[in-house]
Amino acid sequence: MSTGWICHERYFWHDTGTGPLGMPGGGYLEPLRHPDTPEAKRRLRNLVEVSGLLDALVPVAPRPATEAELLRVHTEAHVTRMRELSESGGGDAGDGESAFGPGSYEIARLAAGGVIAAVDAVLDGTVDNAYALVRPPGHHAVPDQGIGFCMFGNIAVAAEHARSRGLRRVAVVDWDVHHGNGTQAVFESDPGVLAVSLHQDGLFPADSGKVAERGTGAGEGFTVNVPLPAGSGSGAYEEAFERVVGPAVRAFAPELVFVACGFDAGAFDPLARMCLHSDAYRMMTARVLSYGAPVVVVHEGGYSPEYVPFCGLAVVETLAGVRTPVTDPFLESLLGIPGQEMAPHQREAVERAAAALDLDAVRPRP
């Protein structure tokens, strides 16, 4: 497999300020650092290089998304606000927890455009699949504001670009630990996009991503949510892919699959309470590749600079079909924790999601 690699130094220059856990510093809250710092992603990029894997990847240059491309997804007021705040020294994307500094509008355009470049490389046959190591993330951004450290919906913008090139069916598999509410909001009434989100139940956004959220109007059935209990490990995720993700994507028969690839379901992440390890990410990537459509993997969350690089390397290795000499130094201990086995209450959560799945609704019409 030839795998495209999209990365740019500018992504690491996106400045999120010093708000601890995303909250504005001040008063009794001493400034520290925002959770979305460059370290986790930069260290992933570094590990891909020192592992030797970078030499096997095909570099794909990102380019800024145009405002017209952003406006396929976002309101003009939101795009204008992001540009004006960036030009005046920075601000917040919309929810009070998503700070950005001067120049971040251009970086966010480059992030969305990086995913577009990945799509073009795949659709043009330059590569078989691609990994877009972009920043800021995107899957929480809704049409009229940024949320959850996201400014623009990178995957949503790129999905609309893919459809402008003639694709009729695009799937999004989101395994970020937080619900992909932005992608859902953009496409919930659209039968041309299947949006599947696996996430920690009730984590973020609050009261979002329930099984009962299945899309609206013509898009009913094309939104699939798999909220998993806190503490879920590889067993629960494997069951979710077997019972829900695989059947839904195969029935939909997409022409392109995006993966919203957050690593914050990893066992060491400070913003969640899941138990995944690098082999689990390797398994999920292999499952998505087995669905038969071209795959574009897009980096989203993941806030452990120590562990994200090893989970990310496992994904890129699987995309490329290359195993490097690198071993995950944390894997053995994580394989031994009780949380990797699927518990009865986790099985019940997957069964609820499977029961809500309407495969007939998502199958292509003659």
C-alpha positions in Angstrom: 0.0 0.0 0.0 1.2 3.5 -0.8 0.3 5.9 2.1 0.2 9.7 1.8 1.6 11.7 4.7 0.3 15.2 5.3 2.1 17.3 7.9 3.4 20.9 8.1 5.4 22.8 10.7 2.8 25.5 10.8 0.3 23.0 12.5 2.6 23.0 15.5 2.5 26.8 15.7 -1.2 27.0 16.4 -1.2 28.8 19.8 -3.9 27.7 22.3 -2.6 29.8 25.2 -2.2 28.8 28.9 -5.7 27.9 30.0 -5.5 24.8 32.3 -7.8 22.0 30.9 -9.2 24.5 28.4 -10.5 26.9 31.1 -9.3 30.6 31.0 -6.7 31.3 33.6 -7.2 34.0 36.2 -8.5 34.4 39.7 -7.5 31.3 41.6 -6.9 29.3 38.4 -3.1 29.6 37.8 -2.1 29.6 34.2 -0.5 26.3 33.1 -1.1 25.0 29.6 -4.0 24.3 27.4 -4.6 20.5 26.8 -4.2 20.9 23.1 -0.5 21.6 22.9 1.7 20.7 20.0 3.8 18.1 21.9 1.7 15.0 21.3 1.4 15.5 17.5 5.0 16.7 17.1 6.3 13.7 19.0 4.2 11.4 16.7 5.8 13.1 13.7 9.2 12.6 15.3 8.6 8.9 16.0 7.4 8.3 12.4 10.7 9.8 11.2 13.1 8.0 13.6 11.3 4.7 13.1 12.3 4.8 9.4 8.6 4.8 8.4 8.7 8.3 7.0 10.9 7.1 4.2 8.2 4.7 3.1 5.4 7.3 3.0 4.5 9.6 0.1 4.7 13.3 1.1 1.6 15.2 0.2 1.8 19.0 0.5 -1.1 20.7 2.2 -2.6 23.9 0.9 -5.0 26.3 2.5 -8.7 25.6 2.1 -10.3 28.5 0.3 -13.1 30.5 2.0 -15.5 29.1 -0.6 -14.6 25.6 0.6 -15.1 26.5 4.2 -18.5 28.0 3.4 -19.7 24.7 2.1 -19.9 23.8 5.8 -19.7 26.9 7.9 -21.6 30.1 8.0 -20.1 33.3 6.6 -20.4 34.9 10.1 -18.3 32.2 11.7 -15.6 32.2 9.0 -15.4 36.0 9.2 -15.2 36.0 13.0 -12.3 33.5 13.0 -10.4 35.6 10.4 -11.0 38.9 12.2 -10.1 37.5 15.7 -6.9 35.9 14.3 -5.9 39.2 12.6 -6.5 41.2 15.8 -4.4 39.0 18.1 -6.5 35.9 18.8 -9.6 34.9 20.7 -11.9 31.9 21.2 -13.5 29.7 18.6 -16.9 29.9 20.2 -17.3 27.9 23.4 -15.0 29.7 25.8 -12.6 26.7 25.9 -11.0 26.9 22.5 -8.5 29.7 22.6 -6.3 30.5 19.6 -3.7 33.1 18.9 -2.7 35.4 16.0 -2.3 33.6 12.7 -4.5 30.6 13.7 -7.0 31.4 11.1 -4.4 30.7 8.4 -3.3 27.6 10.2 -6.8 26.3 10.5 -7.3 26.9 6.8 -4.1 24.9 6.2 -5.5 22.1 8.4 -8.7 21.8 6.5 -6.8 22.1 3.2 -4.4 19.4 4.3 -7.3 17.0 4.5 -8.5 18.2 1.1 -5.1 17.5 -0.3 -5.2 14.0 1.2 -8.5 13.4 -0.5 -7.2 14.6 -3.9 -4.1 12.4 -3.6 -6.3 9.3 -2.9 -8.9 10.1 -5.5 -6.3 10.9 -8.1 -4.6 7.5 -7.5 -1.4 9.1 -6.2 -1.7 7.0 -3.0 -3.9 4.2 -1.8 -4.6 5.9 1.5 -3.4 8.8 3.6 -2.7 10.1 7.1 -3.3 13.8 7.7 -1.4 15.0 10.8 -3.2 18.3 11.0 -3.9 20.8 13.8 -6.2 22.3 15.0 -8.6 19.4 15.1 -12.1 19.7 13.6 -14.8 17.1 14.5 -16.5 19.3 17.2 -16.9 22.4 15.0 -20.5 23.1 14.0 -21.5 25.3 11.1 -21.7 28.5 13.2 -19.0 28.1 15.8 -16.0 26.3 16.9 -16.2 23.9 19.9 -13.8 21.6 21.8 -10.5 23.1 20.5 -11.8 23.0 16.9 -12.1 26.0 14.6 -13.3 24.4 11.3 -14.7 21.0 10.5 -11.7 19.6 8.7 -13.3 16.3 7.7 -16.7 17.9 6.9 -15.0 20.4 4.6 -13.0 17.7 2.9 -16.1 15.4 2.6 -17.9 18.2 0.7 -14.8 18.6 -1.5 -14.9 14.9 -2.3 -18.6 15.2 -3.2 -17.8 18.2 -5.4 -15.6 15.7 -7.3 -18.5 13.4 -7.9 -18.6 11.1 -5.0 -22.1 10.2 -3.8 -21.4 8.2 -0.6 -18.9 9.2 2.0 -18.5 7.5 5.4 -16.9 8.9 8.6 -15.7 6.6 11.3 -14.9 8.6 14.4 -13.1 6.9 17.2 -12.0 10.0 19.1 -13.1 9.5 22.7 -15.4 12.5 22.5 -18.6 12.5 20.4 -18.2 13.8 16.9 -21.0 16.2 17.3 -19.8 18.7 14.7 -19.7 16.1 11.9 -23.1 14.9 13.1 -24.5 18.4 13.0 -23.3 19.1 9.5 -24.6 15.9 8.0 -27.5 14.7 10.2 -30.1 15.3 7.5 -27.9 14.2 4.6 -28.2 10.6 3.3 -25.0 10.9 1.4 -22.8 10.8 4.5 -22.8 8.0 7.0 -21.4 9.3 10.3 -20.4 6.7 12.9 -19.1 7.8 16.3 -17.6 5.6 19.0 -17.0 7.6 22.2 -17.1 7.6 26.0 -20.7 8.0 27.0 -21.6 11.4 28.4 -18.0 12.8 28.3 -18.1 15.7 25.8 -20.2 17.4 24.7 -22.5 16.7 27.6 -25.7 14.9 26.6 -24.5 14.4 23.1 -24.0 11.2 21.0 -26.8 9.1 22.4 -27.9 5.9 20.6 -31.3 7.6 19.9 -29.6 10.3 17.7 -29.9 8.6 14.4 -30.2 11.6 12.0 -33.2 13.6 10.8 -35.4 13.8 7.8 -33.8 12.2 4.7 -30.7 11.5 6.8 -32.5 9.3 9.4 -30.5 6.2 10.0 -27.3 7.6 8.6 -26.1 8.8 12.0 -24.8 6.0 14.2 -23.7 6.5 17.7 -21.9 4.0 19.9 -21.6 5.5 23.4 -19.3 3.2 25.5 -19.0 3.2 29.2 -16.0 4.7 30.9 -13.3 2.2 31.4 -13.9 0.4 28.0 -10.8 -1.3 26.6 -10.0 -3.2 23.4 -12.6 -5.9 23.9 -15.5 -3.4 23.9 -14.1 -1.6 20.9 -13.6 -4.8 19.0 -17.2 -5.8 19.7 -18.4 -2.4 18.5 -16.6 -2.8 15.2 -18.0 -6.3 14.8 -21.6 -5.5 15.7 -22.1 -1.9 14.6 -19.3 -0.2 12.7 -18.5 -2.9 10.2 -22.2 -3.8 9.4 -23.1 -0.1 9.0 -20.2 0.8 6.7 -20.4 -2.3 4.6 -24.1 -1.8 4.1 -23.6 1.8 3.1 -20.9 0.9 0.5 -19.0 4.2 0.7 -16.7 5.4 -2.1 -14.4 7.0 0.5 -14.0 6.5 4.3 -12.7 9.2 6.6 -11.4 8.2 10.1 -11.6 10.9 12.7 -8.6 9.6 14.5 -8.4 10.8 18.1 -6.0 9.0 20.4 -7.7 10.2 23.6 -9.3 6.8 24.2 -5.8 5.7 25.0 -5.2 4.5 28.5 -2.9 7.4 29.5 -5.0 10.3 28.2 -5.7 13.0 30.8 -9.1 14.0 29.4 -10.9 10.7 29.3 -11.2 7.4 31.1 -10.8 4.7 28.5 -8.2 1.9 28.2 -7.0 1.5 24.6 -3.5 0.6 23.7 -1.5 0.7 20.4 -2.6 -2.7 19.3 -6.3 -1.7 19.6 -5.6 1.2 17.2 -3.8 -1.2 14.9 -6.9 -3.4 15.0 -9.4 -0.6 14.3 -7.3 0.7 11.4 -7.2 -2.8 9.9 -10.9 -3.1 10.2 -11.5 0.1 8.4 -9.1 -0.9 5.6 -11.0 -4.2 5.2 -14.2 -2.3 4.1 -12.9 -2.0 0.6 -13.0 1.8 0.1 -10.1 4.3 0.0 -9.3 5.6 3.5 -8.2 9.0 4.7 -7.2 9.1 8.4 -7.4 12.6 10.0 -5.7 13.3 13.3 -8.1 14.7 15.9 -7.6 14.6 19.7 -5.2 12.9 22.0 -3.4 14.6 24.9 -0.8 12.3 26.2 2.5 13.3 24.6 4.0 10.1 26.1 1.6 7.6 24.5 0.0 9.2 21.4 3.2 8.6 19.4 3.0 4.9 19.8 -0.7 4.7 19.0 -0.3 6.9 16.0 2.7 4.9 14.7 0.6 1.8 14.9 -2.1 3.4 12.7 0.4 4.7 10.1 2.2 1.3 10.0 -1.1 -0.5 9.4 -2.0 2.0 6.6 1.3 1.5 4.9 1.6 -2.3 5.5 5.0 -1.7 7.1 6.1 -2.9 10.6 9.0 -0.9 11.9 11.5 -2.0 14.6 9.7 0.2 17.2 8.0 -1.6 20.1 5.5 0.0 22.3 7.1 0.1 25.8 3.7 0.5 27.5 1.9 -2.3 25.6 2.7 -5.3 27.8 1.5 -3.6 31.0 -1.7 -2.3 29.3 -2.5 -5.8 27.9 -2.5 -7.1 31.4 -5.0 -4.7 33.0 -8.5 -6.2 33.7 -10.2 -3.4 31.7 -9.2 -4.9 28.3 -11.7 -7.7 28.7 -15.2 -6.7 27.7 -17.5 -6.4 30.7 -21.2 -7.3 30.7 -22.3 -3.7 30.9 -20.0 -2.8 28.0 -21.5 -5.6 25.9 -25.0 -4.3 26.7 -24.0 -0.8 25.5 -22.8 -2.3 22.2 -26.0 -4.3 21.9 -28.1 -1.2 22.4 -26.3 0.5 19.5 -26.6 -2.6 17.3 -30.3 -2.8 18.0 -30.8 0.8 16.8 -28.9 0.1 13.6 -31.1 0.0 10.5 -29.0 -1.5 7.7 -31.8 -1.3 5.2 -32.0 2.4 5.6 -28.3 3.0 4.7 -28.0 0.6 1.8 -27.6 2.3 -1.6 -30.8 2.6 -3.6 -30.9 1.1 -7.2 
